[in-house]
Amino acid sequence: MNEIEIMKTINHDYIMKLEELHESKNSVYLVLELLEGGELFNHISSKQNLSIKQIQRIMVCLLKALSYLHD
């Protein structure tokens, strides 16, 4: 439940958003933002050689999201 409360407050372009929350007697259902394109790990693994620009863009996005969460 603590994680859900934190997710409700997060609003950043590089972090998946919690759209809705539904609770039943026995379950909690989280409706998350639809993110297309697959997982980052699979994207990186499928590439033979990523350019420095591609790596830089990925790292900038990750670090901006991490900085936001840290704040």
Secondary structure, DSSP 4 states (H G I P E B T S, - for coil): -HHHHHHHH---TTS--EEEEEE-SS-EEEEE----S--HHHHHHH-S---HHHHHHHHHHHHHHHHHHH-
